[in-house]
Every structure is written in structure tokens, then in C-alpha cells.
Amino acid sequence: MAISAYIVPQATRSAIVMALALAVPCALIGLFGSNPMITTVTNFLIMLIAVSALGLFSGNSGILSFGHCAFMALGAQISATLTIPPALKKTAFPLLADPILQSQFGLVMALLASVLIVGLIAYLIGLAICRLNGSSATIATLGLLIIVESLIVAAQGFTRGNQAVYGIPKLATWPVALAFAIGTIVIARLYRDSRVGLLLRAARENHAAAQSIGIDIPAQRQVAWVASAMLSALAGALLAHFLTVFSAKQFYFDLAFAIIVMQVVGGLSSVAGSVAGAVLVTAAIEMLRRLENGIDFGLFQVPQIFGLTQIGLCLIVLAILYTRREGLMGFAEIDRFLPFLRKREELATEAAAPTQARPTGTLTLEKVSKAYGGLLAVAEVDLELRVGEVLGLIGPNGSGKTTLLGCIAGTHAPSGGRVRIDDIDITGHPAHEVARQGIGRTFQNIRLFAHMTAAENVMAALTQRWPQLGHAELVRRSRHLLDELKIADLAEREAGTLAYGQQRRLEIARALALEPRFLLLDEPAAGMNESETADLLGILGWLVKDRGLGLLVVDHDMQLIMRLCDRIAVLNKGQLIALGSAAEVQASRAVREAYLGRRHAEVIT
Amino acid sequence: MAKNIGKYGALLATIMAVAPFCAAQAQDAIKIGFVGGFTGYLAPYDQPTLQGIELAVEQINKAGGIDGKQIELISRDMRSDTAQAAVTAQEVVDQGVQVMIAPCDVDPAVATGQITQAAQIPTIAACASTPILPGMVGDYMFANYTADNLQATALADYALEQGYKNALVLLSRDTPYTEMLPRYFATVFEKKGGTVAATLEFKMGQQDFSAEVTKIKELSPAPDVVMTAAYEPDFPAFIRQLRSAGITAPVLGSDGIDSPTTLELGEVAEGVVFSNAGYPTPGSALEKFNADFKAHFGEEPSAIFTATGYDVIKVVEAAVKATGGNLEGPALRDAIDNLENVAVATGSITYKGMNRVPLRVVALNKVQGGQKVHVANVTPNGADVPPAQ
């Protein structure tokens, strides 16, 4: 395992700059500021930990979470329980076991315990929540928040129930909060560019494409979920040691919304965004609440108006989201605005391109069927695809081509039959496992990781396939692949901003990063003009001849199919009605009937 | 944008320039701070409290102040946020207040109290009703509002007086108020010879009370009285379902149901008795307060918290008079702690011997024909009030 795949130099520089930008003003206020200012800064730093923790999961996975507030609540409960003096503890938590009642721990031990216990709890909950996608996952985190709050209230005796927990030692001073805030943003920033962060961001950008390069999405979410839960627990515990009093309702929807607002205003998918959001909201509140108390201008007076802070803050948030829909920072880190952070990594001396043995093997379909209720979309199809050959799959609209492709790629579970690579049965395996067996794919409507750079698109696949590779090697190999597809100069561009033909090339480069034996191409020429199509033909020919891959190509462009394919399979109404060379298929009466209808087919015959 | 920054800069500069003058001008005044939740979930409590406080300050200042000293009130919004309460409290303390008034909920009141306790500034929580609050902070923290255990004692005394022997208690663990007030009631009721037949629990907002009502119906012997601290929307739902099940046992409630909704419930609420912090009987101080309030603000008081807010200032006035104008923290604290029978808007207040949770009048009221009818003003015996938990 290469440590440099986790601690990427550019991310490290970016994290250090952010840490300094945070540390200097906070330390100045801490050393020279008034008490209220120090209190405000400490509160800000703790909120920043909470926001960065949420961002680590939500920003990279794309799943908004209310549940992190629940982890804060648990962190606060555990840390408070361990640090309250024994005399007070006896009346506050009468049901606790004696060893806990009689002991009192310091801040470090208490934080460590809350972080570890919450990590374990989050791991168990994550097993369920990380399997859910999109809004159902968000709703599940909402449920988590409600359940945890109810449990804390119900567990009176072990907790304080609905009453305030008090007598918590005030241990979260500003240097403590600052140290942990720096630690948190460094972790969040390093995670984002690390190989695990890359894999999770890929999954956020496109679920199906991530699976197609072998990413086990729930497993990647689980990593971020547990890490962010632990950091949330830290934030909660620090908040408890800062306020010294809290009740269950402190860690509920109000706080969850406050954290989410900071993250969304700053930019949901960026660590710099977490910092920007927390700074902006805090600064706006501090400015507005001073205006709120009324001002004497000499000539006229503005009276004290309560509520100005809330209203003003809402207006600022609305204005920002109106002008910048993805928040202040959007998907960007500070690196984008500070070129010196981006200086090219010293690449390892250009070694020879990794020598790849020509792949071997045969992909075999045996009586593969897929039924939707009574409808048989694919009916007992037998096919073979060898390495080094191009098999075309054609058929009228609705004939089951894409479904059959899905049955191979693992996005659809076949209802009958078997899919094998040599002797390995991959029938019904999840898409990411099929990919790991050496089957790459591209999609009918190109599916890239749009907010990631072209290089990152390829690197995600590379690091998935070769977890032991270090960062420099990932960069080098990704350049090599992009170069092979003639898009090396676009490496640092966001994938979503590329032209159509370039996007298709990138999609192929990404699939090749897996070193697949077989490549499934779903309408690769759809929407392409003639020169783009010719271009594509060149690439596909190279894949077969030079790389020795087996291609399965679905397309409506008959010219392309006839020119490219060694053999052509024709599907109609889910059934394989012809299989053979271009000439054989063209001569088939069944094929013509399928495309033209029986009467026309007869006329032509 | 740059223009706006300039504008705000000018505003901030103005504030900074003006602030020292404000401080200087008030050398000889009594400075009272009020850190309140004037926005957010505490606004329905802290806003009326502020009105009452402002009225009291104005009346006293117009009459020449306390022993010649004017009162200067510094009120700041902590937006119902505990962390902000600590920040705001520190700022107000830094302005040199001699007395602090804390917000209406326990968490921010404790956060405020910890700042003032360290600065030795006597602090009064205007309307938090949890009696453990002063104990949570220390010897500079005082409660003001009718504490839950005091109210419960008044209700238990009333129940026993009526000859009820067998009580049913309905509580919810969702808030300290809905849980502890009925528990305090049960403690006093049992200690004085009553029996609690059953304690049932509900979830706030559950609407369907059929399970609870069925359990009450099955009780044998049937309870003589049903006691709860439920309020809207739980109380109306509960009493409708209770009455429609044919249970006629009298119902006792607390100040949570002191609202027009209860009076508008019609037949089902008839005869419900509930406690609150005061009733404006003819000739009472509360009646005068209500009239003064209307004259000053042009509207009826929206809640009893206006009057209890007024009370806080009357307590401060009595304490300052007792120290002979000494505004030092320890002297003021001791003075408040020894106050007895201070005449306030809601009746009278005694701190002496009460561990900083005042003994004050509890009014009992009955719903009769859609009207709130006064039953009695009672001041429970301090020894009967159960210890705060």
C-alpha cells in the first residue's frame, strides 16, 4: 500500500495553506481579543469541525446527511458522562455502572472514547445506510437523527433524558478547538484527493459509471461515513466542553440545519467550501447582530430591531445561492485560485509503459434470459465473445440489446442462463465485481465523472484496479492512457467541459485503465458526425489489434457495424435470430423481416 | 459591493465611537442586563418578559429611580442559541451590569449564569420554571417564575382539599415541564395521604389518546381526579377523547393550558381547574399592572410573562433598597436571598429560606362556560414543596 496514494502532495500543500489561513487570525484573536471575541471564535472553530466532518461524507458522496448531528449528540453525551465530577454524576446519571460513576477522565481520554465508540456505532449503522442511494439515504439519516434523539431522551438515568446535562468541565478552550479544527480540515482535504476520496467522488458523480470501473460504492461510502461520524463526535464532544451545559434538543434539527446551511453556502463538495461557509455565516452574524442593537447617527436614530440578524443572514444566504448555485467555492478547492499549489509533481523517470500481456479468454453466454413480469426482454441467448474479435450486436429498437448488455455487465440480474469468462461464473454478480473480472464498458449516453478532471477520471479506475500504486505512478499511468487516446493535453480539464468526441475518448481511456479483457460499447457512435465516427473506428480498431481486447459493440450505425465487426449477432424481440459474418447476416431473411416487416422483406427477396 | 463595505464600515465606526459615551453617561445608574431569546423558539416567552421589564424600568425611573438611581436596561438577543447566550452574556457583563436577567430556558440560562457567577453578578432567570436551575449554576443564580414543584404543590393541595383520594397522573418525558410537574404533583399528593392509581405516559403531538383513555377507563376504582401538565395540541386532544369515553373525573392542569384555546374547547373543558402565576382579581396588583401595560403599550398583555418580567425588576428594586444602594455583587446577592414578601405584580415573592427558588402566589382557575373563573390564590407552605430534581 503506497502511502502517497493517501497523502497527495498538492492536497497537502492546499491543506497547509488553509490551516495557516485559519490559524493565524484565530490565534491573534485568541491571544489579543476580548472574551466575547474569543468565545465567538471558539464556537466558530467547533462549528467548522462539524461542517468539515459533514462535508467529508456529504461532499464526497453527494448524500446530504442529517445524521451527523446525531453523532455529535452521542459524542457530547459520552464525553460529558466521562468528565463530569463523580459527586454530580451520581445524581445526574443514577443508572450508570459504578466504575463509570466513580471515575473522572481528562479531555483526551474522553474525546478518544467518544470518537471510538461513535465510530463503532457509525460502522454498524453505515452497513445499512451506505447501501441506500440519493434521497432515500438522506431520509434514512433523518430517521437516524430522530431515533438517536428519542433514545437519549428515553434512556433517562443513563442520560439526563430531556433535562439539561450540566457541570461539564470547560475544557474546549480556543487553542484546543483550533488544534482540532486544523486537524479536521487537514484530514478532510487529504481524504478528498486520496485514492479512497477519489473513488467516492467518482461514485458521487456517476453511480453506474463508478460501478463499471469496479468501485464497490457502499464500501467506499462506509469509509467516509465512519470517518466523518468520528469527526462529528469530536465536534459534539468539544461543543459540550465549550457550552458546559446541553440538553438533547441542542443536537437536533436546528443544529443540523445550521451546519448544512454553512456547508451549502460555502460549497457542498469542497473543504475550502466548509471553511468559507463557516467563516461567512459567522462573520455575517457578528456584523448583523451589532447593527441589531440600534445605532445613533446623531441626526436620526435606528432603533433596536430584534430579528435583524436572522433576516439578514437569510437574505445573504439566498443572495449567494442565487448567484452561485453550488455555493461560494462550488466543487473547487483553493488550489484552483492559487497556481503555486498546483505545480507539476516530479514524475518518476519515464519508465517503459507497463507491459501488458495480451489478454486471453472467452466470454460465454448460455441461454441468458431476462424477464420483466410476463415480458421476456431477452430469451435464451447463446453467444461467445473471444479476445481479439469484434462482435456486433444489432436489432430493432426494443429488441433487448441494452438489456443483454446489462445482463453481462451486472447492472441487470439475468432471470435465467449463465454468463462465464472461461470457467469463472459471473452470472448475477454486482456490476463492480463484473468489472473486476475484466469487463469494461462505455455507456449509450456518455457517463463521466463530470466534476472531476480527465486525469482524475482515469486515476479513479487505475487506483481501483491497482490499489498499491502511489500517487505519482497513478498520475504517470493516467497521462499515458490519455496520451494513447490523444487527449493528454486535456488532463486537467473538468470532464464535463470536454467536447463530445473527447468525452467518448475519455470514457474509453477510463475503461482501459482497468486493463479489461472485454469491452462492452453501447452505441459508441451515437450523435457523432462522420469525421468523429471515422476517428472512433480508428480507436476501436487499435483496441482490438494492438491491445487484443474482445469488443461487443451495440450500434444503430450499420456502416460502422459492417466495417468494424468480425461477427454480428442480431436480436429481435429478445431472441437471437442471426449470428455470423456481415454478409451472412445481410443475407438472412429473418433479419430483414425483423427490420422491415414480413411483406417488405418478401418484396426485396 | 465595495460601496456596501464602506457603508458597513461607517456603521461599525459609528458604533465604536458612540459606545464609550453611552458607558460614560451611565456612571450613576443601576445597570441591568437582559440576555434573552427575542427571536427563535424562546421569543414567545422572552419578548413578553422584556415588555414587562421595560414597563417596570420606565415606571421606576419616572418616579425618580431606586433611591435616586436611574435604571439602565441593556437587552441583547441571543437568538435562542446556547453558545450565543454565553457570548452575549460576556458582552453585557463587560458593559458593567450589576444585575443580569437570564433567558427562559435552562440551557442558555445556565450558559449565562456561568459567566455571571464567575463575575459575581446576581442573575435572575425571568421565566425558566425548572427549580433545579439555581443549583446548577451557583449562589448568584436565582429563579423568578412559578417553579414546577411549587405549582404542583398548589395543585396537590387543592386536590386533597376537594377530597380527591385517588389520582391518575399523565406525563410526557419529552420535556422537563411535561414530565416533572406531574411527578412533583404525585410526590406531594402521596406524601399528604392521597394515592396515585396510575402514571401514564404520552408522546407530545401523538393526537390519539385512545390507549391512555382505555387504561383510565379500566382502572378500578376509577380515579377521583386526573392530573397532567400537557398543553396544546395534546391537552385538547386528550380531554376530548377522555370525555367522549364517558370519563367524568375532574381534570387538573398547569399553566401550559392558560390559553384561549382551552376556553374555546366548550363542554369538554368545563370544570377543568388549572394553576398559573396570577389572576387579576378586582383591586389586585395584577389588575393594576394590566391596566398600566395597556396604557403603555396600547394592547393587552399577551402572556403572564409580562407580569413576571415586571416582578423581576420589583425584586431588584427591593434588593437595592435593602442594601442601601450598595451595588456590589455579594451584597446584592445576599439581599435578594433574604427578601421576604416583596409586593410584585403577581402578588408577593419570598426568597428567604427557599434556596433561590422563590415562594410566590399560585392562582387556581376554573373553566366555566367558556370563561376563566378565579378559584383561589394560594401560597403553598414552603416545607411542603418537594425538593427539586
Interface residues (C-beta under 8 A of the other chain):
Chain A: S34 N35 P36 T39 T40 N43 V153 A154 Q156 G161 N162 Q163 A164 Y166 G167 K170 L239 F242 L243 T244 V245 F246 S247 Q250 M287 R289 R290 L291 E292 N293 I295 D296 F297 Q304 F306 G307 T309 Q310
Chain B: Y8 L11 L12 T14 I15 V18 F38 T39 G40 Q47 S75 R76 D77 R79 T82 A83 A86 V87 T88 Q90 E91 D94 V106 D107 V110 A111 Q114 T130 I132 M136 R173 D174 T175 P176 E179
